[in-house]
């Protein structure tokens, strides 16, 4: 059925990205993948799949062509993982967040993650570093990547909208 086809496509994508890269791009991809494996505690395949979705190498249902086939920067990847821990997500829960919404790893700290954390603090009356805040992030990690609040006037980008959080 359709499930088998999408599984084949997904695993094909995993094998394809690294084989299409050379030189500095390949080195950046591999060092970013090694960081994800080390800091998040996932295996090679899971790290690869996370990078594929986080940096727009797969389907564009999340990024909507805002991010297409970007080469990850290892320092930025490390900073984003560190930021999750800094706001109160337990190190052993980062993998859970990236499994649900790997695209979080593609979100810039200053441009997307920090403003969204501030939005949560202001509008949902939770403070970063608290248990309630961490539990909220674990429950709905997509809030970290939100970039839209249609306030009921649906813009059709529900996967990144505050209205459903």
Buried (B, 14 or more C-beta within 10 A) or exposed (E): EEEEEEEEEBEEBBEEBBEEBEEEBBEBBBBBBBBBBEBBEBEEEBBBBBBBBBBBBBEEEBBBEEBEEEBBEBEBBBBBBBBBEBBBBEEEBBBBBBBBBBBBBBBEBEEBBBBBBEBBBEEEEBEBEEEEBBBBBBEBBBBBBBBBBBEEEEEEBEBBBBBEB
